[in-house]
Amino acid sequence: MKNLIQKLRNFNINSRPHSFALTKLKQIDSDISDLFTYILDDYETIFIGENSLALMLASPIECVHIFHFFDKSGSLINVHETKSSDFHFKLLITKYISGGSKFGSFTHHIRYSNIIMIQYKKLLDEVSFQHRGYTGYRNNLNSGFSYVHGNFVECIFLKIKKIN
């Protein structure tokens, strides 16, 4: 664990997150709350994203989980999208998904189809919505993951108005 903390500290110092957060992240055209880090150098990184609407309705609802991956200098290196109706979607972050980068960061958002947004419009009026997720790290396949979490709250009502 001490080794992981040192690598994350070095990543943050070397990547200057304050400098690219204001410039390069504009490329994804979305609000940012949590910028997660991944580490693939002797570590396994997994992300668990929640399907908030499905959890709220206690019923599977299809959504798209959208991940934007950035290298340690803050440049966008990959966008990964996956459809899922699961309450919790698990993504094992690999060098293929991260564009070959061993260290970097990523964001997570969810998107529902216009049909679903219109179908549940009355329920979602003025509801604060969250893109919630948990990032886990481990360096031993026989051990559990250590997790960090984050949420981004947005008002669904505003997105519904854009559809009409």
N, C-alpha and C positions, 0 to 999 in steps of 0.2 A: 504494500500500500504506500509506503514511503517513496518508493521508486515512481509510482504512478503520480503522486502529488508533485514530485520534482519535475517530471516530464510535462505535466499540465502547467506548472508554473513557468517553465522554460518556453512552452508554446505561447502562453499569454504575453510574455515579455518580448519574444521574437516576432509575434504576429501583429503587435500594436493594434488591438481590437478597436480602440477609439478612433484610429485613423481610417480604417476601412469601413467601419460601421456607418460613417456619414457619407461615404462616396460609393464604394463598390457594391454595397448591399442594395443600392437603389435599382440595380439591374433586375431584381426579382419582382418589382411592382407590388409590394405587399407590406403591411405593417410588421414590424419585428418586435418581439418581446424577449424571447429566449434564444440565445445563440449557443447551441450545444457544441461540445468538442468531441471529437473521436480520436482514438489512438489505436493504431494497428501494429505498432512496433512491439512485438512480444505480448500484445494484449488483444483481447477480443472485446469488441464494442457492440452492444445491442441497443435498439431503441424500441420502446413500447409506446405506441400512440393510441389515445382513446378516441372512440367514435362517440362523441358527446350526445348527438341526437339519438342514436341507438340506445345509449345508456339511459337517457331521459325517458324514452318511450318503452324501455324494457322489451325491445323488439329489434331484430336485425334490420338495419337500414344501410343501403350501399352508399359509400362515400369514396372519395379519392384522397389518399394520403400523399401529400406533396412534400418532397424533401429537396432543398437547395444545398449543395455541398460546395464549400469554399476551401481553397488550400491555405497554408499558413500565412500567406501574404494577403489573403482576403479576396482573391480572384475566384469568381464563379467557375467551378470545374465540372459540375454535373447537376442535372435535375432528374430526380427519380420519382416516378408516380406509380402508385399501386392502388387498384380498386379492392375494396374489402367491405363485407357486411359484418365482420366480427366486432364485438364490443371493444376488444383490445387487439391491435395489429402489431405483430413483432417483426422488426427488420434487423437482420444481422448485417452490420456494415462491413463490407469487404473492400479490398483494393479495387475490384472491378467497379463497384458503386461509387467509390471515392476518387475515381479517375487515376488510380495508382498511388495516390498520396497516402503516406503513413500517418500524418498528423493533419488536422484541419478542424473545420467547424461546419455546422449545418443548422438549418431551420426546419421546422415541421409545421405544416398547415393542413387543414382538411377542407374539402369542397364537396358540396352536395349538388345534385343536378337541379336545374330550374324546376323540373316537375316536382321533386321532393320539397323544394323550398316553397312552392306555391301550395302544395298539398297541406303542409303544416304551418302555413302563414299565420293563421289565427293563434295557434299555440305559441309561435315564436315571436309574436309582436312584443317588442320592448323587452325581450329576454336577453340577458348577457350570456354570451356563448364563449366557450373556451376551446383553444387548441391545447390539449394537455398531453404531456408526454414524460417519459422517464428514460434516462440513458444509463445503461449499466456497463461496468468495466470489470474484466477479470483477466488474470494472467496465468491461470491454472484451470484447465478443463475440468478438474475434479473439485473445484470450489464454486461457491455461488458468486453472483454478481454484486458489486457495490453500486448503488443507484443514486442519481441526482434527478431532480424533477423540475418542471416548469410549466407555466400556463400563460396563455395569451388570451385576454378577455376582449371580445368585440361584440358590438351590438348587431345581431342578426337583422333587426328591423331595417337598418340602413341598407343592407345588401338586398333585402326583398324589394325595397323601393326602387333600386336600380333595375330590377328585372321588369317592373311594370312600365 
